[in-house]
């Protein structure tokens, strides 16, 4: 089966509007000196305004208050998986959250879904002017698989170049989400690749619209337009990234030292002259993992306790979904800079809109009553068979946002339903030891449905990768997820991802088995200088930094 994606290249041209100065007219012999002087002043003023507008239009640099640089700029170890202006990929996700061609001109998938064949452009060179060939694509994927760091290529059996413009992938099992994996991996040059690749500006070579020209680790890095780029040259010719802490970014923005600065919900309510706050939608969610199995004395292979006798009750889990006001969390914890969350993939093409629920405290109370959780002693906390409706709610120590979300949930759960939740900041090491038996404020967010598979397929239950510490398993869910993964196209798979979330009777969502209580999708926030257009941002994945600049080539000054 062959499918083509329309090859869309970034068409970016800065339109400069130059206003002509007003000339004097009429009979000069009858004009008074005063009128002449007045017209001269008006002409000079308009000329200055015209010059200022022309300067603004001609501006082609930006300075960005950024949160971090990279340990390495090597895509084979995971750099740029949310998009990077330094590298090209076979396909990419555009501002409409749709897949489109980048290096690829077309691709096909065999009937058994195990062979993927891509045809690529023949006019691409790297920033060092060496041609990009199918052998570079094969080298990139084989090297990434061999390194086995961040990118999961366990489904890839082999990748080979049939000729200079044809690359073939052999998978060991059907994996419809492989197309999103393809979109996440930037192509590196086989000829220039070494153990030092990505560890300095000189050793960072790609074929994207920008190249890395300077890197002062932990301080700043500079990207400049790649004159060898095969697409339209970007309007922004130079981007200086200042690596700063949150407070320093705000100070720099206030002082006018940066054109755009990452910020957060706690700061974004402050106004800065000449700048505005842009709020970008994300699937960067915050919710609670809820262990779905009881404590039966079992432990993981590493000896960590499994199960929770409170949250293993599905009615308890669903009460925590229905009985919490998401709008209140947004106001109390995030100054309103968020949207309600209902699943791990809200707004994405594979999202099932039927998963949306309304706050219904009465329904939550009814669920608890029916399950036998009642306040028999009048202390405001429900109990059942002598066990209080109480548990610890962990969050990563030092993360004030997660702490604020946890506190809002705990307070509402007590006021609305009679829970006794103790909020506790814990270290990353302690999280791994306790997350299989205690609820935890977690966050995910991805532009690939592979995240849904990892979160809910039984084969991933109880691993230390943070995806499914709840030990959620369901034969019905596995059936839907397997059908999704075995689909021949990503579009055909959507129905199965959606059924896994909710099929009218059960599912992974809060209407169904509720292994998660999802509460908010964080807005990604940026102070932006007036006149700077950051293009159409796609729905951001987890993390506010790199998704912002994935479309840097589309930015313009107005």
VEXDREN-2710 file (C-alpha; in Angstrom, 1 decimal):
% VEXDREN-2710
k/r/px/py/pz
1/UNK/0.0/0.0/0.0
2/UNK/1.5/3.3/-1.1
3/UNK/0.7/6.7/0.5
4/UNK/2.1/10.1/-0.4
5/UNK/2.3/13.1/1.9
6/UNK/2.3/16.4/0.1
7/UNK/5.8/17.8/0.2
8/UNK/5.4/21.1/1.9
9/UNK/8.5/23.3/2.3
10/UNK/8.5/26.3/4.6
11/UNK/7.7/29.3/2.4
12/UNK/8.9/32.2/4.4
13/UNK/9.5/35.6/2.9
14/UNK/9.7/38.8/5.0
15/UNK/7.6/41.5/3.4
16/UNK/9.1/44.9/3.9
17/UNK/6.8/47.9/3.8
18/UNK/8.6/51.1/3.1
19/UNK/6.4/54.2/3.4
20/UNK/7.4/57.0/1.0
21/UNK/7.9/60.4/2.5
22/UNK/5.3/63.1/1.7
23/UNK/6.5/65.6/-0.9
24/UNK/5.4/69.2/-0.9
25/UNK/3.0/70.4/-3.6
26/UNK/1.2/73.5/-4.9
27/UNK/2.6/76.9/-5.9
28/UNK/5.9/77.4/-4.1
29/UNK/5.9/81.0/-4.9
30/UNK/2.8/81.6/-2.7
31/UNK/3.8/79.4/0.2
32/UNK/4.8/81.2/3.4
33/UNK/8.0/80.4/5.2
34/UNK/5.9/79.1/8.1
35/UNK/4.0/76.7/6.0
36/UNK/7.3/75.5/4.4
37/UNK/8.8/74.9/7.8
38/UNK/5.7/73.1/9.0
39/UNK/5.7/70.8/6.0
40/UNK/9.4/70.2/6.4
41/UNK/8.9/69.1/10.0
42/UNK/6.0/66.8/9.0
43/UNK/8.1/65.3/6.3
44/UNK/11.0/64.7/8.7
45/UNK/8.7/63.2/11.3
46/UNK/7.1/60.9/8.7
47/UNK/10.6/60.0/7.4
48/UNK/11.7/59.0/10.9
49/UNK/8.5/56.9/11.3
50/UNK/9.1/55.3/7.9
51/UNK/12.8/54.5/8.9
52/UNK/11.7/53.0/12.2
53/UNK/9.2/50.8/10.5
54/UNK/11.7/49.8/7.8
55/UNK/14.2/48.9/10.5
56/UNK/11.6/46.8/12.3
57/UNK/10.7/45.0/9.1
58/UNK/14.3/44.4/8.2
59/UNK/15.1/42.9/11.6
60/UNK/16.4/39.3/11.2
61/UNK/17.8/38.3/14.6
62/UNK/16.3/37.1/17.8
63/UNK/17.6/36.7/21.3
64/UNK/15.9/34.0/23.4
65/UNK/15.9/33.5/27.1
66/UNK/16.0/29.7/27.2
67/UNK/16.0/27.2/30.0
68/UNK/18.7/24.8/28.9
69/UNK/21.2/23.8/26.2
70/UNK/22.1/20.2/25.4
71/UNK/24.6/17.7/26.8
72/UNK/25.0/16.6/23.2
73/UNK/23.4/17.7/19.9
74/UNK/23.5/14.2/18.5
75/UNK/20.1/12.9/17.3
76/UNK/21.3/9.4/17.6
77/UNK/21.3/9.8/21.4
78/UNK/17.9/11.6/21.5
79/UNK/18.5/15.3/20.7
80/UNK/15.7/17.0/18.9
81/UNK/13.0/14.3/19.3
82/UNK/10.4/17.1/19.7
83/UNK/11.7/18.8/16.6
84/UNK/15.0/20.7/15.9
85/UNK/15.9/23.4/13.3
86/UNK/19.4/21.8/13.1
87/UNK/18.3/18.6/11.4
88/UNK/16.0/17.3/8.7
89/UNK/13.9/14.2/9.2
90/UNK/12.1/12.0/6.7
91/UNK/8.8/13.4/7.8
92/UNK/7.7/16.0/10.3
93/UNK/4.7/17.2/12.3
94/UNK/3.5/20.7/11.1
95/UNK/1.6/23.4/12.9
96/UNK/-1.7/21.7/12.3
97/UNK/-0.4/18.5/14.0
98/UNK/-0.4/16.7/10.7
99/UNK/2.4/14.7/9.2
100/UNK/4.1/16.0/6.1
101/UNK/7.2/15.2/4.1
102/UNK/10.5/16.7/4.9
103/UNK/13.3/14.6/3.3
104/UNK/10.9/12.0/2.0
105/UNK/8.9/12.4/-1.2
106/UNK/6.7/9.4/-0.6
107/UNK/6.7/6.1/1.4
108/UNK/5.0/2.8/1.3
109/UNK/4.2/0.0/3.8
110/UNK/4.0/-3.7/2.9
111/UNK/0.8/-5.6/3.4
112/UNK/2.2/-7.3/6.5
113/UNK/3.2/-3.9/7.9
114/UNK/6.8/-5.1/8.4
115/UNK/8.6/-3.3/5.5
116/UNK/8.6/0.5/5.2
117/UNK/10.2/2.0/2.0
118/UNK/10.9/5.7/1.7
119/UNK/12.0/7.7/-1.3
120/UNK/14.0/10.8/-0.5
121/UNK/14.9/14.1/-2.2
122/UNK/18.0/14.2/-4.3
123/UNK/18.9/17.9/-3.8
124/UNK/19.8/17.9/-0.1
125/UNK/23.3/18.7/1.3
126/UNK/24.5/18.9/4.9
127/UNK/25.7/22.1/6.3
128/UNK/29.3/21.1/5.3
129/UNK/28.0/20.8/1.7
130/UNK/28.3/17.0/1.5
131/UNK/25.2/15.4/-0.2
132/UNK/22.7/13.7/2.0
133/UNK/21.9/10.2/0.7
134/UNK/19.8/7.2/1.7
135/UNK/22.9/5.7/3.2
136/UNK/23.1/8.5/5.7
137/UNK/19.5/7.8/6.7
138/UNK/20.3/4.1/7.1
139/UNK/23.4/4.9/9.1
140/UNK/21.4/7.3/11.4
141/UNK/18.8/4.7/12.3
142/UNK/21.2/1.8/12.7
143/UNK/23.4/4.0/14.9
144/UNK/20.5/5.2/17.0
145/UNK/19.4/1.6/17.5
146/UNK/22.9/0.5/18.5
147/UNK/23.3/3.3/21.0
148/UNK/19.9/2.4/22.6
149/UNK/19.7/5.6/24.6
150/UNK/16.5/7.7/24.5
151/UNK/14.9/6.7/21.2
152/UNK/13.1/3.3/21.2
153/UNK/13.9/1.3/18.1
154/UNK/13.4/-2.1/19.5
155/UNK/10.9/-2.7/16.7
156/UNK/13.5/-2.1/14.0
157/UNK/15.2/-5.2/12.5
158/UNK/17.3/-3.4/9.9
159/UNK/17.6/-0.3/7.8
160/UNK/19.3/-0.4/4.4
161/UNK/19.8/1.9/1.5
162/UNK/18.7/0.3/-1.8
163/UNK/20.2/3.3/-3.8
164/UNK/21.0/6.9/-3.2
165/UNK/17.3/7.9/-2.8
166/UNK/15.7/4.8/-1.5
167/UNK/15.8/3.5/2.1
168/UNK/14.1/0.4/3.4
169/UNK/13.2/-0.4/7.0
170/UNK/12.5/-3.9/8.2
171/UNK/10.5/-4.2/11.4
172/UNK/10.3/-7.3/13.6
173/UNK/6.7/-6.6/14.5
174/UNK/4.0/-4.3/13.2
175/UNK/4.3/-0.8/14.6
176/UNK/2.0/1.8/13.1
177/UNK/3.5/4.5/15.4
178/UNK/6.9/4.0/13.6
179/UNK/6.0/6.9/11.4
180/UNK/6.2/9.2/14.5
181/UNK/9.5/7.6/15.5
182/UNK/10.7/8.5/12.0
183/UNK/9.6/12.1/12.5
184/UNK/11.6/12.3/15.7
185/UNK/15.0/11.3/14.4
186/UNK/17.2/13.9/12.7
187/UNK/19.5/12.6/10.0
188/UNK/23.3/12.8/10.6
189/UNK/26.1/12.4/8.0
190/UNK/27.8/9.0/8.0
191/UNK/31.0/10.5/6.6
192/UNK/31.4/13.1/9.4
193/UNK/30.0/11.1/12.3
194/UNK/32.3/10.1/15.2
195/UNK/32.3/9.7/19.0
196/UNK/32.7/13.5/19.2
197/UNK/29.7/14.2/17.1
198/UNK/27.4/16.8/18.7
199/UNK/29.8/17.6/21.5
200/UNK/30.9/21.0/19.9
201/UNK/29.6/23.4/17.4
202/UNK/32.2/22.2/14.9
203/UNK/31.2/18.6/15.3
204/UNK/27.5/19.3/14.9
205/UNK/26.4/18.9/11.2
206/UNK/22.9/18.7/10.0
207/UNK/20.7/19.6/7.0
208/UNK/18.1/21.7/8.7
209/UNK/17.4/25.4/8.1
210/UNK/19.9/26.3/10.8
211/UNK/23.4/25.4/11.9
212/UNK/25.1/25.6/15.3
213/UNK/27.8/28.2/15.1
214/UNK/28.7/28.8/18.7
215/UNK/28.2/26.9/22.0
216/UNK/29.3/28.1/25.4
217/UNK/28.0/25.2/27.4
218/UNK/25.7/26.3/30.2
219/UNK/25.7/29.9/29.1
220/UNK/24.6/30.4/25.5
221/UNK/24.5/28.9/22.0
222/UNK/23.9/30.5/18.6
223/UNK/22.1/29.2/15.5
224/UNK/22.6/30.8/12.1
225/UNK/20.7/30.2/8.9
226/UNK/22.1/27.4/6.9
227/UNK/22.8/28.8/3.5
228/UNK/22.9/25.3/2.1
229/UNK/19.4/24.5/3.2
230/UNK/17.2/23.0/0.4
231/UNK/14.1/24.9/1.5
232/UNK/13.2/28.5/1.6
233/UNK/15.8/30.5/3.6
234/UNK/14.3/31.6/7.0
235/UNK/13.6/35.2/7.7
236/UNK/15.4/34.9/11.1
237/UNK/19.1/34.7/10.1
238/UNK/20.5/34.4/13.6
239/UNK/19.1/33.2/17.0
240/UNK/21.1/33.7/20.2
241/UNK/19.9/31.5/23.0
242/UNK/20.8/32.6/26.6
243/UNK/20.7/29.7/29.0
244/UNK/19.1/31.2/32.1
245/UNK/17.2/30.4/35.3
246/UNK/13.5/31.4/35.4
247/UNK/14.1/34.6/37.4
248/UNK/17.0/35.7/35.2
249/UNK/14.8/35.2/32.1
250/UNK/12.2/37.5/33.6
251/UNK/14.8/40.1/34.4
252/UNK/16.3/39.9/30.9
253/UNK/12.8/40.3/29.4
254/UNK/12.0/43.3/31.6
255/UNK/15.3/44.9/30.7
256/UNK/14.7/44.4/27.0
257/UNK/17.7/42.2/26.6
258/UNK/15.8/39.3/25.0
259/UNK/13.1/39.1/22.3
260/UNK/11.4/36.1/23.8
261/UNK/11.7/34.3/27.1
262/UNK/10.3/31.1/28.5
263/UNK/8.2/31.8/31.6
264/UNK/5.8/30.0/34.0
265/UNK/2.3/30.4/35.4
266/UNK/3.7/31.9/38.6
267/UNK/5.4/34.8/36.8
268/UNK/3.4/35.3/33.6
269/UNK/0.8/37.5/35.3
270/UNK/3.4/40.3/35.5
271/UNK/3.3/42.8/32.7
272/UNK/6.3/43.9/30.7
273/UNK/6.3/47.0/28.5
274/UNK/6.7/46.1/24.8
275/UNK/6.0/42.4/25.4
276/UNK/3.0/40.2/25.6
277/UNK/2.5/36.7/26.9
278/UNK/1.8/34.0/24.4
279/UNK/0.1/30.9/25.6
280/UNK/0.7/27.8/23.6
281/UNK/-1.6/24.7/23.9
282/UNK/0.1/21.5/25.1
283/UNK/-0.5/17.9/26.0
284/UNK/1.9/18.5/28.9
285/UNK/-0.5/17.1/31.4
286/UNK/-0.5/16.7/35.2
287/UNK/-2.5/14.0/36.9
288/UNK/-2.3/11.2/39.5
289/UNK/-1.2/7.7/38.9
290/UNK/-3.5/5.4/40.9
291/UNK/-2.2/1.8/41.6
292/UNK/-4.9/-0.5/40.4
293/UNK/-4.0/-3.7/42.3
294/UNK/-4.3/-4.4/46.0
295/UNK/-1.4/-4.9/48.4
296/UNK/-1.0/-8.7/48.5
297/UNK/2.6/-8.6/49.8
298/UNK/4.1/-8.8/46.3
299/UNK/7.1/-6.9/45.2
300/UNK/8.8/-6.0/41.9
301/UNK/11.9/-7.7/40.7
302/UNK/13.8/-4.9/42.5
303/UNK/12.0/-5.6/45.7
304/UNK/9.7/-2.6/45.6
305/UNK/6.2/-2.9/47.1
306/UNK/3.3/-3.4/44.7
307/UNK/-0.3/-2.4/45.3
308/UNK/-2.6/-0.1/47.3
309/UNK/-5.7/-1.2/49.1
310/UNK/-7.3/2.2/48.7
311/UNK/-6.8/3.0/45.1
312/UNK/-7.3/-0.6/43.9
313/UNK/-11.0/0.2/44.3
314/UNK/-12.1/1.5/41.0
315/UNK/-14.8/3.6/42.6
316/UNK/-12.2/5.4/44.6
317/UNK/-10.2/6.1/41.5
318/UNK/-13.3/7.4/39.6
319/UNK/-14.3/9.5/42.6
320/UNK/-11.0/11.3/42.3
321/UNK/-11.7/11.9/38.7
322/UNK/-15.3/13.2/39.0
323/UNK/-15.1/14.9/42.4
324/UNK/-12.2/17.4/41.6
325/UNK/-12.9/20.7/40.0
326/UNK/-10.2/21.2/37.3
327/UNK/-11.0/24.9/36.9
328/UNK/-10.2/25.4/40.6
329/UNK/-6.8/23.6/40.2
330/UNK/-6.0/25.8/37.2
331/UNK/-6.7/29.0/39.2
332/UNK/-5.1/27.9/42.5
333/UNK/-2.0/26.3/41.1
334/UNK/-1.5/27.8/37.6
335/UNK/-3.0/31.3/37.6
336/UNK/-5.5/30.1/35.0
337/UNK/-2.7/29.2/32.5
338/UNK/-3.9/25.7/31.7
339/UNK/-6.8/23.7/30.3
340/UNK/-8.7/20.8/31.8
341/UNK/-7.2/17.4/31.0
342/UNK/-9.1/14.2/30.3
343/UNK/-6.6/11.8/28.8
344/UNK/-2.9/11.6/27.9
345/UNK/-3.7/12.8/24.3
346/UNK/-6.3/15.6/24.4
347/UNK/-6.7/17.3/21.1
348/UNK/-4.5/14.9/19.1
349/UNK/-5.9/13.1/16.1
350/UNK/-6.3/9.8/18.0
351/UNK/-8.1/11.4/21.0
352/UNK/-11.6/10.2/21.8
353/UNK/-13.7/13.2/22.7
354/UNK/-16.2/11.1/24.6
355/UNK/-13.6/10.9/27.4
356/UNK/-14.5/14.4/28.5
357/UNK/-16.2/14.4/31.9
358/UNK/-17.8/17.1/34.0
359/UNK/-17.1/17.8/37.7
360/UNK/-19.8/16.0/39.6
361/UNK/-19.2/15.8/43.3
362/UNK/-22.6/14.2/44.0
363/UNK/-21.7/11.4/41.6
364/UNK/-18.3/11.0/43.2
365/UNK/-19.9/10.7/46.7
366/UNK/-22.4/8.2/45.4
367/UNK/-19.6/6.0/44.0
368/UNK/-17.9/6.0/47.4
369/UNK/-21.1/5.3/49.2
370/UNK/-21.9/2.3/46.9
371/UNK/-18.4/1.0/47.5
372/UNK/-18.9/1.1/51.3
373/UNK/-16.7/4.1/52.0
374/UNK/-18.6/6.1/54.7
375/UNK/-17.8/8.5/57.5
376/UNK/-19.0/6.4/60.4
377/UNK/-17.3/8.2/63.2
378/UNK/-18.1/11.8/62.1
379/UNK/-14.5/13.0/61.8
380/UNK/-15.0/14.1/58.2
381/UNK/-12.9/11.2/56.8
382/UNK/-14.6/8.1/55.2
383/UNK/-13.6/4.6/56.2
384/UNK/-14.4/1.1/55.2
385/UNK/-13.9/-2.0/57.4
386/UNK/-11.8/0.1/59.8
387/UNK/-9.5/1.5/57.0
388/UNK/-9.5/5.2/56.5
389/UNK/-9.8/6.7/53.0
390/UNK/-6.3/7.9/53.2
391/UNK/-3.1/7.8/51.3
392/UNK/0.1/9.7/50.5
393/UNK/0.3/11.7/47.3
394/UNK/3.9/12.1/46.1
395/UNK/5.4/14.8/43.9
396/UNK/8.9/15.4/42.8
397/UNK/10.6/17.5/45.5
398/UNK/11.4/21.0/44.3
399/UNK/8.7/21.1/41.7
400/UNK/6.5/23.9/43.0
401/UNK/3.9/23.5/40.2
402/UNK/3.3/19.8/40.9
403/UNK/3.2/20.6/44.6
404/UNK/0.5/23.2/44.0
405/UNK/-1.5/20.8/41.9
406/UNK/-1.2/18.1/44.6
407/UNK/-2.3/20.5/47.3
408/UNK/-5.3/21.6/45.4
409/UNK/-6.3/18.0/44.7
410/UNK/-5.8/17.0/48.4
411/UNK/-7.8/20.0/49.7
412/UNK/-10.7/19.4/47.3
413/UNK/-10.7/15.7/47.9
414/UNK/-11.1/16.3/51.7
415/UNK/-13.7/19.1/51.4
416/UNK/-15.8/17.4/48.7
417/UNK/-15.6/13.7/49.4
418/UNK/-13.9/12.9/52.7
419/UNK/-10.5/11.8/51.7
420/UNK/-7.4/12.3/53.9
421/UNK/-4.5/12.8/51.5
422/UNK/-1.0/13.7/52.7
423/UNK/1.0/15.5/50.1
424/UNK/4.7/14.6/50.2
425/UNK/7.7/15.8/48.1
426/UNK/10.1/12.9/47.4
427/UNK/13.3/12.4/45.5
428/UNK/13.6/10.7/42.1
429/UNK/15.1/7.6/43.8
430/UNK/12.3/7.3/46.3
431/UNK/9.8/7.8/43.6
432/UNK/11.0/4.7/41.8
433/UNK/10.8/2.7/45.0
434/UNK/7.3/3.8/46.0
435/UNK/5.4/4.6/42.8
436/UNK/4.1/1.0/42.4
437/UNK/2.2/1.3/45.7
438/UNK/1.5/5.0/46.2
439/UNK/-0.2/7.6/44.0
440/UNK/2.1/10.1/42.4
441/UNK/1.6/13.5/40.5
442/UNK/3.0/12.6/37.1
443/UNK/3.1/14.4/33.7
444/UNK/3.3/13.1/30.2
445/UNK/2.7/14.7/26.8
446/UNK/3.6/13.3/23.4
447/UNK/2.8/13.8/19.8
448/UNK/2.8/10.1/19.2
449/UNK/0.2/7.5/20.2
450/UNK/3.0/5.3/21.2
451/UNK/2.7/6.9/24.6
452/UNK/-0.8/5.5/25.0
453/UNK/0.6/2.0/24.2
454/UNK/3.3/2.4/26.8
455/UNK/1.0/3.7/29.5
456/UNK/-1.6/1.0/29.2
457/UNK/-0.5/-2.2/27.5
458/UNK/-0.1/-5.0/30.0
459/UNK/3.4/-5.8/28.6
460/UNK/4.6/-2.6/30.1
461/UNK/3.0/-2.9/33.5
462/UNK/5.3/-2.4/36.5
463/UNK/8.4/-1.3/34.7
464/UNK/10.7/1.4/36.1
465/UNK/10.2/3.6/33.1
466/UNK/7.4/5.6/34.8
467/UNK/4.8/4.6/32.2
468/UNK/2.6/2.1/34.0
469/UNK/3.5/1.9/37.7
470/UNK/-0.2/1.4/38.4
471/UNK/0.1/-2.2/37.1
472/UNK/-2.9/-1.6/35.0
473/UNK/-3.8/-4.6/32.8
474/UNK/-6.9/-5.3/30.6
475/UNK/-7.4/-7.9/27.9
476/UNK/-9.8/-5.6/26.2
477/UNK/-7.4/-2.7/26.2
478/UNK/-4.6/-5.0/25.0
479/UNK/-6.8/-6.1/22.1
480/UNK/-7.5/-2.5/21.0
481/UNK/-3.9/-1.4/21.4
482/UNK/-2.6/-4.4/19.4
483/UNK/-5.1/-3.7/16.7
484/UNK/-4.0/-0.1/16.6
485/UNK/-0.3/-1.1/16.3
486/UNK/-1.1/-3.6/13.6
487/UNK/-2.9/-1.1/11.4
488/UNK/-1.4/-0.4/8.0
489/UNK/-1.7/3.4/8.3
490/UNK/-1.8/5.8/11.2
491/UNK/-5.2/7.0/10.1
492/UNK/-6.6/3.5/10.2
493/UNK/-5.3/3.1/13.7
494/UNK/-7.2/6.1/15.2
495/UNK/-10.4/4.1/15.8
496/UNK/-8.5/1.6/17.9
497/UNK/-6.7/4.1/20.0
498/UNK/-10.0/5.8/20.6
499/UNK/-11.7/2.5/21.6
500/UNK/-8.9/1.8/24.0
501/UNK/-9.8/5.1/25.8
502/UNK/-13.5/4.4/25.9
503/UNK/-15.6/2.0/23.8
504/UNK/-18.9/2.9/25.5
505/UNK/-18.5/0.4/28.3
506/UNK/-14.9/0.4/29.4
507/UNK/-11.5/1.8/28.7
508/UNK/-8.3/3.5/30.0
509/UNK/-10.0/6.9/30.5
510/UNK/-11.6/8.3/33.6
511/UNK/-15.0/7.0/32.3
512/UNK/-13.6/3.5/32.4
513/UNK/-11.0/1.9/34.7
514/UNK/-9.3/5.2/35.5
515/UNK/-5.7/4.1/36.3
516/UNK/-5.0/7.9/36.0
517/UNK/-6.9/10.9/37.2
518/UNK/-6.0/13.5/34.7
519/UNK/-6.5/17.1/35.8
520/UNK/-4.7/19.8/33.7
521/UNK/-2.8/20.4/30.5
522/UNK/-0.2/23.0/31.2
523/UNK/0.0/26.0/28.9
524/UNK/3.5/26.7/27.7
525/UNK/4.1/30.4/28.3
526/UNK/6.5/32.9/26.7
527/UNK/7.1/36.6/27.0
528/UNK/7.3/37.7/23.3
529/UNK/8.4/41.1/22.1
530/UNK/5.7/43.0/20.3
531/UNK/6.2/42.5/16.5
532/UNK/7.7/39.0/16.7
533/UNK/5.6/36.3/15.1
534/UNK/6.6/32.8/16.3
535/UNK/4.5/31.1/13.6
536/UNK/1.8/28.5/14.0
537/UNK/2.9/26.4/17.0
538/UNK/1.8/22.8/17.0
539/UNK/0.4/21.3/20.2
540/UNK/3.4/21.1/22.4
541/UNK/4.6/17.9/23.9
542/UNK/6.1/17.6/27.4
543/UNK/8.6/20.4/28.0
544/UNK/8.3/24.1/27.0
545/UNK/11.7/24.8/25.5
546/UNK/12.6/22.8/22.4
547/UNK/9.0/22.4/21.0
548/UNK/8.9/26.3/20.9
549/UNK/11.8/26.5/18.4
550/UNK/11.1/23.5/16.3
551/UNK/9.5/25.9/13.8
552/UNK/12.1/28.7/14.2
553/UNK/12.4/28.9/10.4
554/UNK/8.8/30.2/10.3
555/UNK/9.4/33.1/12.7
556/UNK/9.3/36.6/11.4
557/UNK/9.4/40.2/12.6
558/UNK/6.4/42.2/11.6
END
